[in-house]
Amino acid sequence: MDMNGMPMEGMVGIGGYPFGFMEALAMDARLMTGYNGLTEAQKEDLIFRYRDAETDDARRELLDMLMPGDD
């Protein structure tokens, strides 16, 4: 719990995004391009899955799905 009595696992960053989500997108233009190409429903699903991921590796895998494939 934080000092306001809110559970810490429910904490989100500015704009309602999980901590680290927007920072990760901002670090790589390809990730941001992939994110911007998603529908609103896909963006919401990705955000919830990112927030619920238990490890940094799981979060990285989610973000890697935004990267264009090398064909």
N, C-alpha and C positions, 0 to 999 in steps of 0.2 A: 504494500500500500504506500502511496505517496502521502505527503503531509495533508492533502485534502480528502483523504480516505478513498481515493480511487485506486482500483487495482492497476498495478504497473503494466501487466500484460495487455491492457486495453489502451495504453498510451500510444498516441500517434504524433507525427510531426506536423509542421505547418501545412495547412491545406488538407488535412485529413489523411495524408499518406503515411505509411509506416516509416519509422526512423530509418534512414539510410536508403530508402527507395529512390527518391528524386536525386539524391547525391550520386547514386550509382548511374542513373540515366544521364546526368549532366557530365559525368566523367568520360562518356563515350558517345560521340555523335551518332554512331550506327545504332546504338541502343535507343536513343531518343527518336531516331527516324523510324525504327521498328515499332516503338510504342505509339507514335503518332499515327501509324498506319492501322492501328487496331480500332475496332468499333468500341463504342462506349461500354457495351456489355462485356467485351473481351478485356478492356482496361480494368473494369471493376473486378472481374474474375481474377485477373493477374494480381491486382493489389491485395485482394483477400488471400490468395494463395501465398503471396510473398509474406504477408503479415503472419500467416499461420505456419510458415516453414520453421522447422526446429533448429536447423543448422545453417551456417553461412554457405556451405556447399549446396544445400538445397535451394537457397535464395539465388546463388550464382547460376544454377541450372535453369531456374525460371527466367532469369534475365538473358541467358544464352539463347533461349528460344526466340528472342527478339532479333537476334543477329541474322543477317541474310546468309544463306548457305553458299558455300563455294561450289559452283557448278562448272 
